[in-house]
Amino acid sequence: MVCSYTGYPYKIEIYAGKQVNEARALGTKVVNNLLSIVKNSLQVFFDNFFTFYDLMIDLVNRNIKTTGTIRVNIEPRNIEVL
């Protein structure tokens, strides 16, 4: 769901099961679809299901700031913190 700072919903996507032949990760697909309506730069917050390094790099390149949680049981990788 994409909402305004006042809580007004702009766009909602309801999960309806796995899509056939989808190359992208589900989280990446959902975030890109929801943010397709965004025209200006903004800040996005999401949980560990949507926290992918490649997605965050893509969003930063589109002038969208990101904040996401990570799981403590995932082995750390040598990646740059943005």
MMTF fields as JSON, N, C-alpha, C and O atoms, coordinates in Angstrom:
{
  "mmtfVersion": "1.0.0",
  "mmtfProducer": "UNKNOWN",
  "numBonds": 327,
  "numAtoms": 328,
  "numGroups": 82,
  "numChains": 1,
  "numModels": 1,
  "chainsPerModel": [1],
  "groupsPerChain": [82],
  "chainIdList": ["A"],
  "bondAtomList": [4, 2, 8, 6, 12, 10, 16, 14, 20, 18, 24, 22, 28, 26, 32, 30, 36, 34, 40, 38, 44, 42, 48, 46, 52, 50, 56, 54, 60, 58, 64, 62, 68, 66, 72, 70, 76, 74, 80, 78, 84, 82, 88, 86, 92, 90, 96, 94, 100, 98, 104, 102, 108, 106, 112, 110, 116, 114, 120, 118, 124, 122, 128, 126, 132, 130, 136, 134, 140, 138, 144, 142, 148, 146, 152, 150, 156, 154, 160, 158, 164, 162, 168, 166, 172, 170, 176, 174, 180, 178, 184, 182, 188, 186, 192, 190, 196, 194, 200, 198, 204, 202, 208, 206, 212, 210, 216, 214, 220, 218, 224, 222, 228, 226, 232, 230, 236, 234, 240, 238, 244, 242, 248, 246, 252, 250, 256, 254, 260, 258, 264, 262, 268, 266, 272, 270, 276, 274, 280, 278, 284, 282, 288, 286, 292, 290, 296, 294, 300, 298, 304, 302, 308, 306, 312, 310, 316, 314, 320, 318, 324, 322],
  "bondOrderList": [1, 1, 1, 1, 1, 1, 1, 1, 1, 1, 1, 1, 1, 1, 1, 1, 1, 1, 1, 1, 1, 1, 1, 1, 1, 1, 1, 1, 1, 1, 1, 1, 1, 1, 1, 1, 1, 1, 1, 1, 1, 1, 1, 1, 1, 1, 1, 1, 1, 1, 1, 1, 1, 1, 1, 1, 1, 1, 1, 1, 1, 1, 1, 1, 1, 1, 1, 1, 1, 1, 1, 1, 1, 1, 1, 1, 1, 1, 1, 1, 1],
  "groupList": [{"groupName": "MET", "atomNameList": ["N", "CA", "C", "O"], "elementList": ["N", "C", "C", "O"], "formalChargeList": [0, 0, 0, 0], "bondAtomList": [1, 0, 2, 1, 3, 2], "bondOrderList": [1, 1, 2], "singleLetterCode": "M", "chemCompType": "L-PEPTIDE LINKING"}, {"groupName": "VAL", "atomNameList": ["N", "CA", "C", "O"], "elementList": ["N", "C", "C", "O"], "formalChargeList": [0, 0, 0, 0], "bondAtomList": [1, 0, 2, 1, 3, 2], "bondOrderList": [1, 1, 2], "singleLetterCode": "V", "chemCompType": "L-PEPTIDE LINKING"}, {"groupName": "CYS", "atomNameList": ["N", "CA", "C", "O"], "elementList": ["N", "C", "C", "O"], "formalChargeList": [0, 0, 0, 0], "bondAtomList": [1, 0, 2, 1, 3, 2], "bondOrderList": [1, 1, 2], "singleLetterCode": "C", "chemCompType": "L-PEPTIDE LINKING"}, {"groupName": "SER", "atomNameList": ["N", "CA", "C", "O"], "elementList": ["N", "C", "C", "O"], "formalChargeList": [0, 0, 0, 0], "bondAtomList": [1, 0, 2, 1, 3, 2], "bondOrderList": [1, 1, 2], "singleLetterCode": "S", "chemCompType": "L-PEPTIDE LINKING"}, {"groupName": "TYR", "atomNameList": ["N", "CA", "C", "O"], "elementList": ["N", "C", "C", "O"], "formalChargeList": [0, 0, 0, 0], "bondAtomList": [1, 0, 2, 1, 3, 2], "bondOrderList": [1, 1, 2], "singleLetterCode": "Y", "chemCompType": "L-PEPTIDE LINKING"}, {"groupName": "THR", "atomNameList": ["N", "CA", "C", "O"], "elementList": ["N", "C", "C", "O"], "formalChargeList": [0, 0, 0, 0], "bondAtomList": [1, 0, 2, 1, 3, 2], "bondOrderList": [1, 1, 2], "singleLetterCode": "T", "chemCompType": "L-PEPTIDE LINKING"}, {"groupName": "GLY", "atomNameList": ["N", "CA", "C", "O"], "elementList": ["N", "C", "C", "O"], "formalChargeList": [0, 0, 0, 0], "bondAtomList": [1, 0, 2, 1, 3, 2], "bondOrderList": [1, 1, 2], "singleLetterCode": "G", "chemCompType": "PEPTIDE LINKING"}, {"groupName": "PRO", "atomNameList": ["N", "CA", "C", "O"], "elementList": ["N", "C", "C", "O"], "formalChargeList": [0, 0, 0, 0], "bondAtomList": [1, 0, 2, 1, 3, 2], "bondOrderList": [1, 1, 2], "singleLetterCode": "P", "chemCompType": "L-PEPTIDE LINKING"}, {"groupName": "LYS", "atomNameList": ["N", "CA", "C", "O"], "elementList": ["N", "C", "C", "O"], "formalChargeList": [0, 0, 0, 0], "bondAtomList": [1, 0, 2, 1, 3, 2], "bondOrderList": [1, 1, 2], "singleLetterCode": "K", "chemCompType": "L-PEPTIDE LINKING"}, {"groupName": "ILE", "atomNameList": ["N", "CA", "C", "O"], "elementList": ["N", "C", "C", "O"], "formalChargeList": [0, 0, 0, 0], "bondAtomList": [1, 0, 2, 1, 3, 2], "bondOrderList": [1, 1, 2], "singleLetterCode": "I", "chemCompType": "L-PEPTIDE LINKING"}, {"groupName": "GLU", "atomNameList": ["N", "CA", "C", "O"], "elementList": ["N", "C", "C", "O"], "formalChargeList": [0, 0, 0, 0], "bondAtomList": [1, 0, 2, 1, 3, 2], "bondOrderList": [1, 1, 2], "singleLetterCode": "E", "chemCompType": "L-PEPTIDE LINKING"}, {"groupName": "ALA", "atomNameList": ["N", "CA", "C", "O"], "elementList": ["N", "C", "C", "O"], "formalChargeList": [0, 0, 0, 0], "bondAtomList": [1, 0, 2, 1, 3, 2], "bondOrderList": [1, 1, 2], "singleLetterCode": "A", "chemCompType": "L-PEPTIDE LINKING"}, {"groupName": "GLN", "atomNameList": ["N", "CA", "C", "O"], "elementList": ["N", "C", "C", "O"], "formalChargeList": [0, 0, 0, 0], "bondAtomList": [1, 0, 2, 1, 3, 2], "bondOrderList": [1, 1, 2], "singleLetterCode": "Q", "chemCompType": "L-PEPTIDE LINKING"}, {"groupName": "ASN", "atomNameList": ["N", "CA", "C", "O"], "elementList": ["N", "C", "C", "O"], "formalChargeList": [0, 0, 0, 0], "bondAtomList": [1, 0, 2, 1, 3, 2], "bondOrderList": [1, 1, 2], "singleLetterCode": "N", "chemCompType": "L-PEPTIDE LINKING"}, {"groupName": "ARG", "atomNameList": ["N", "CA", "C", "O"], "elementList": ["N", "C", "C", "O"], "formalChargeList": [0, 0, 0, 0], "bondAtomList": [1, 0, 2, 1, 3, 2], "bondOrderList": [1, 1, 2], "singleLetterCode": "R", "chemCompType": "L-PEPTIDE LINKING"}, {"groupName": "LEU", "atomNameList": ["N", "CA", "C", "O"], "elementList": ["N", "C", "C", "O"], "formalChargeList": [0, 0, 0, 0], "bondAtomList": [1, 0, 2, 1, 3, 2], "bondOrderList": [1, 1, 2], "singleLetterCode": "L", "chemCompType": "L-PEPTIDE LINKING"}, {"groupName": "PHE", "atomNameList": ["N", "CA", "C", "O"], "elementList": ["N", "C", "C", "O"], "formalChargeList": [0, 0, 0, 0], "bondAtomList": [1, 0, 2, 1, 3, 2], "bondOrderList": [1, 1, 2], "singleLetterCode": "F", "chemCompType": "L-PEPTIDE LINKING"}, {"groupName": "ASP", "atomNameList": ["N", "CA", "C", "O"], "elementList": ["N", "C", "C", "O"], "formalChargeList": [0, 0, 0, 0], "bondAtomList": [1, 0, 2, 1, 3, 2], "bondOrderList": [1, 1, 2], "singleLetterCode": "D", "chemCompType": "L-PEPTIDE LINKING"}],
  "groupTypeList": [0, 1, 2, 3, 4, 5, 6, 4, 7, 4, 8, 9, 10, 9, 4, 11, 6, 8, 12, 1, 13, 10, 11, 14, 11, 15, 6, 5, 8, 1, 1, 13, 13, 15, 15, 3, 9, 1, 8, 13, 3, 15, 12, 1, 16, 16, 17, 13, 16, 16, 5, 16, 4, 17, 15, 0, 9, 17, 15, 1, 13, 14, 13, 9, 8, 5, 5, 6, 5, 9, 14, 1, 13, 9, 10, 7, 14, 13, 9, 10, 1, 15],
  "groupIdList": [1, 2, 3, 4, 5, 6, 7, 8, 9, 10, 11, 12, 13, 14, 15, 16, 17, 18, 19, 20, 21, 22, 23, 24, 25, 26, 27, 28, 29, 30, 31, 32, 33, 34, 35, 36, 37, 38, 39, 40, 41, 42, 43, 44, 45, 46, 47, 48, 49, 50, 51, 52, 53, 54, 55, 56, 57, 58, 59, 60, 61, 62, 63, 64, 65, 66, 67, 68, 69, 70, 71, 72, 73, 74, 75, 76, 77, 78, 79, 80, 81, 82],
  "secStructList": [7, 3, 3, 7, 6, 6, 1, 7, 3, 3, 3, 7, 7, 7, 7, 7, 1, 7, 7, 6, 6, 7, 7, 1, 7, 2, 2, 2, 2, 2, 2, 2, 2, 2, 4, 4, 4, 7, 7, 1, 7, 3, 3, 3, 3, 3, 7, 6, 6, 1, 7, 7, 2, 2, 2, 2, 2, 2, 2, 2, 2, 6, 6, 3, 3, 3, 3, 3, 7, 7, 7, 6, 6, 1, 7, 7, 7, 7, 7, 7, 7, 7],
  "xCoordList": [0.84, 0.0, 0.893, 1.865, 0.569, 1.257, 0.29, -0.834, 0.754, -0.096, 0.587, 1.811, -0.212, 0.316, 0.77, 0.525, 1.425, 1.868, 0.686, 0.852, -0.5, -1.697, -2.419, -3.391, -1.935, -2.549, -3.518, -4.098, -3.71, -4.606, -3.984, -2.875, -4.666, -4.08, -4.164, -5.213, -3.029, -2.972, -3.083, -3.753, -2.421, -2.416, -2.265, -1.487, -3.024, -3.006, -2.813, -3.378, -2.015, -1.871, -2.171, -1.538, -3.127, -3.518, -2.842, -2.93, -2.164, -1.477, -2.511, -3.393, -2.389, -3.353, -2.67, -3.181, -1.532, -0.82, 0.331, 0.479, 1.141, 2.327, 1.952, 1.029, 2.679, 2.479, 3.373, 4.501, 2.89, 3.642, 4.748, 4.529, 5.931, 7.086, 7.514, 7.899, 7.455, 7.896, 9.378, 9.774, 10.204, 11.654, 12.12, 13.09, 11.441, 11.859, 11.347, 10.365, 12.036, 11.573, 10.238, 9.995, 9.38, 8.049, 8.129, 7.398, 9.003, 9.131, 9.527, 8.987, 10.466, 10.907, 9.771, 9.571, 9.025, 7.889, 6.833, 6.32, 6.507, 5.478, 5.907, 5.129, 7.133, 7.612, 7.635, 7.157, 8.179, 8.223, 6.827, 6.591, 5.903, 4.535, 3.867, 3.229, 4.016, 3.387, 3.998, 3.289, 5.298, 5.958, 5.872, 6.419, 5.199, 5.07, 4.278, 4.384, 3.492, 2.696, 3.45, 2.965, 4.641, 5.407, 6.142, 6.866, 5.945, 6.601, 7.725, 8.668, 7.645, 8.649, 9.474, 9.109, 10.595, 11.411, 10.686, 9.9, 10.957, 10.31, 11.132, 12.201, 10.639, 11.251, 10.313, 9.116, 10.857, 10.071, 10.588, 11.797, 9.664, 10.0, 9.358, 8.183, 10.136, 9.57, 10.289, 11.38, 9.647, 10.222, 11.167, 11.43, 11.676, 12.727, 12.271, 13.12, 10.986, 10.523, 10.852, 11.055, 10.906, 11.135, 12.543, 12.857, 13.389, 14.723, 15.699, 16.277, 15.882, 16.852, 17.861, 17.483, 19.124, 20.171, 19.971, 20.036, 19.731, 19.558, 18.345, 18.387, 17.271, 16.085, 16.41, 16.015, 17.127, 17.464, 18.361, 18.183, 19.316, 20.169, 19.32, 19.495, 18.405, 17.519, 16.69, 16.549, 16.149, 15.327, 16.159, 15.708, 17.36, 18.239, 18.568, 18.615, 18.795, 19.065, 17.861, 18.011, 16.658, 15.433, 15.091, 13.986, 16.037, 15.879, 14.803, 14.09, 14.7, 13.782, 14.63, 15.352, 14.543, 15.304, 14.606, 13.377, 15.399, 14.826, 15.335, 16.477, 14.471, 14.838, 14.155, 12.935, 14.942, 14.376, 15.014, 16.142, 14.295, 14.823, 15.521, 15.239, 16.426, 17.104, 16.952, 16.709, 17.093, 16.986, 18.343, 19.38, 18.33, 19.584, 20.15, 21.343, 19.337, 19.821, 20.362, 20.74, 20.404, 20.967, 22.46, 22.874, 23.265, 24.712, 25.04, 24.618, 25.795, 26.121, 27.005, 27.865, 26.775, 27.588, 28.34, 27.932, 29.426, 30.208, 29.556, 29.921, 28.585, 27.907, 27.984, 28.094, 27.924, 27.992, 26.67, 25.597, 26.755, 25.563, 25.274, 26.142, 24.05, 23.68, 23.153, 22.791],
  "yCoordList": [-1.164, 0.0, 1.237, 1.307, 2.189, 3.485, 4.511, 4.66, 5.222, 6.205, 7.557, 7.652, 8.599, 9.934, 10.052, 9.153, 11.147, 11.342, 11.467, 11.303, 11.754, 11.839, 10.498, 10.377, 9.489, 8.167, 7.876, 6.791, 8.822, 8.61, 7.592, 7.819, 6.471, 5.464, 5.891, 6.322, 5.76, 6.074, 4.827, 4.84, 3.748, 2.539, 1.33, 1.353, 0.272, -0.945, -2.127, -2.154, -3.095, -4.328, -5.499, -5.662, -6.3, -7.471, -8.696, -8.937, -9.472, -10.675, -11.722, -12.085, -12.2, -13.163, -14.45, -15.152, -14.765, -15.991, -15.745, -14.657, -16.768, -16.688, -16.479, -17.108, -15.591, -15.341, -16.278, -16.56, -16.751, -17.661, -16.894, -15.78, -17.489, -16.949, -15.561, -14.732, -15.296, -14.008, -14.107, -14.901, -13.307, -13.369, -12.628, -13.039, -11.548, -10.746, -11.349, -12.09, -11.014, -11.432, -10.758, -9.638, -11.43, -10.904, -9.532, -8.616, -9.385, -8.102, -6.976, -5.874, -7.242, -6.232, -5.841, -4.66, -6.839, -6.578, -5.723, -4.774, -6.049, -5.314, -3.866, -2.945, -3.66, -2.294, -1.47, -0.335, -2.008, -1.252, -0.944, 0.141, -1.887, -1.653, -0.549, 0.346, -0.618, 0.39, 1.774, 2.779, 1.83, 3.125, 3.659, 4.721, 2.943, 3.406, 4.712, 5.417, 5.04, 6.271, 7.468, 8.598, 7.225, 8.286, 9.134, 8.612, 10.429, 11.348, 12.141, 12.549, 12.365, 13.144, 12.237, 11.09, 12.774, 12.001, 11.873, 12.742, 10.79, 10.556, 9.585, 9.153, 9.24, 8.259, 7.07, 7.236, 5.868, 4.646, 3.795, 3.657, 3.225, 2.334, 0.976, 0.898, -0.107, -1.437, -2.438, -2.173, -3.619, -4.634, -5.551, -5.341, -6.579, -7.421, -8.216, -8.654, -8.413, -9.125, -8.338, -8.932, -7.02, -6.161, -5.569, -4.809, -5.895, -5.317, -6.126, -7.103, -5.722, -6.324, -5.248, -4.121, -5.594, -4.626, -4.051, -2.836, -4.91, -4.437, -3.512, -2.53, -3.829, -2.966, -1.601, -0.566, -1.605, -0.338, 0.523, 1.74, -0.094, 0.647, 1.24, 2.404, 0.451, 0.939, 2.135, 3.117, 2.055, 3.151, 4.399, 5.513, 4.226, 5.383, 6.058, 7.286, 5.278, 5.848, 6.593, 7.462, 6.255, 6.96, 8.096, 8.638, 8.455, 9.544, 9.226, 10.116, 7.949, 7.496, 6.959, 5.976, 7.596, 7.161, 5.966, 5.904, 5.01, 3.787, 3.502, 3.809, 2.915, 2.4, 1.043, 0.94, 0.009, -1.318, -2.068, -1.775, -3.033, -3.875, -5.08, -5.464, -5.672, -6.885, -7.941, -7.62, -9.172, -10.28, -10.523, -10.451, -10.804, -11.042, -12.428, -12.65, -13.363, -14.713, -14.89, -15.999, -13.83, -13.891, -13.584, -12.646, -14.395, -14.182, -12.829, -12.556, -11.98, -10.664, -10.785, -11.662, -9.888, -9.823, -8.511, -7.546, -8.484, -7.251, -6.348, -6.36, -5.561, -4.622, -3.233, -3.079, -2.26, -0.872, -0.473, -0.791, 0.216, 0.763, 2.099, 2.97, 2.266, 3.49, 4.523, 5.621],
  "zCoordList": [0.0, 0.0, 0.0, 0.752, -0.825, -0.852, -0.29, -0.769, 0.748, 1.425, 1.477, 1.387, 1.621, 1.849, 3.294, 4.099, 3.628, 5.012, 5.97, 7.179, 5.446, 6.282, 6.408, 7.154, 5.67, 5.735, 4.606, 4.561, 3.69, 2.559, 1.602, 1.118, 1.312, 0.424, -1.043, -1.522, -1.743, -3.167, -4.038, -5.071, -3.614, -4.429, -3.51, -2.556, -3.811, -3.016, -3.966, -5.059, -3.541, -4.316, -3.397, -2.354, -3.788, -3.006, -3.603, -4.807, -2.754, -3.215, -3.631, -2.852, -4.869, -5.397, -5.84, -6.713, -5.253, -5.591, -6.538, -7.095, -6.711, -7.548, -9.013, -9.53, -9.663, -11.091, -11.899, -11.493, -13.013, -13.871, -14.588, -15.064, -14.664, -15.397, -14.932, -15.757, -13.656, -13.128, -12.804, -11.95, -13.477, -13.305, -12.053, -11.415, -11.701, -10.549, -9.247, -9.227, -8.167, -6.843, -6.551, -7.0, -5.807, -5.513, -4.838, -5.215, -3.853, -3.155, -4.087, -3.995, -4.985, -5.954, -6.88, -7.164, -7.353, -8.253, -7.563, -8.156, -6.324, -5.582, -5.361, -5.611, -4.898, -4.626, -5.906, -5.906, -6.998, -8.259, -8.786, -9.317, -8.644, -9.093, -8.265, -8.818, -6.952, -6.095, -6.308, -6.252, -6.55, -6.724, -8.151, -8.446, -9.028, -10.414, -10.516, -11.519, -9.498, -9.52, -8.964, -9.034, -8.408, -7.75, -8.79, -9.638, -8.705, -9.642, -8.98, -9.659, -7.679, -6.959, -6.059, -5.802, -5.585, -4.652, -3.316, -2.94, -2.611, -1.336, -0.515, -0.944, 0.663, 1.555, 1.659, 1.891, 1.488, 1.555, 2.711, 2.9, 3.48, 4.586, 4.332, 3.974, 4.518, 4.372, 5.256, 5.76, 5.441, 6.318, 5.548, 4.364, 6.244, 5.659, 4.429, 3.653, 4.227, 3.035, 1.761, 0.703, 1.857, 0.695, 0.658, -0.257, 1.619, 1.702, 0.863, 1.341, -0.38, -1.294, -1.682, -2.001, -1.654, -1.974, -3.384, -3.57, -4.365, -5.746, -5.881, -6.622, -5.165, -5.188, -4.582, -5.12, -3.47, -2.82, -3.714, -3.777, -4.4, -5.336, -6.456, -6.817, -7.006, -8.071, -7.599, -8.327, -6.395, -5.876, -5.594, -5.859, -5.063, -4.828, -6.156, -6.227, -7.202, -8.53, -9.09, -9.949, -8.602, -9.019, -8.055, -8.099, -7.184, -6.212, -5.168, -4.706, -4.806, -3.759, -2.617, -2.784, -1.468, -0.294, 0.335, 0.373, 0.832, 1.377, 2.785, 3.127, 3.582, 4.903, 5.049, 4.923, 5.313, 5.458, 6.599, 6.996, 7.125, 8.192, 7.587, 6.452, 8.34, 7.898, 8.984, 10.147, 8.603, 9.557, 10.215, 9.556, 11.486, 12.194, 11.9, 12.108, 11.424, 11.152, 9.736, 9.357, 8.96, 7.61, 7.698, 8.38, 6.991, 7.018, 6.378, 5.254, 7.095, 6.534, 5.305, 5.219, 4.357, 3.146, 3.149, 3.795, 2.434, 2.321, 1.295, 0.119, 1.748, 0.866, 1.484, 2.701, 0.648, 1.072, 1.724, 1.212, 2.838, 3.474, 2.846, 2.791, 2.368, 1.652, 2.601, 2.179]
}
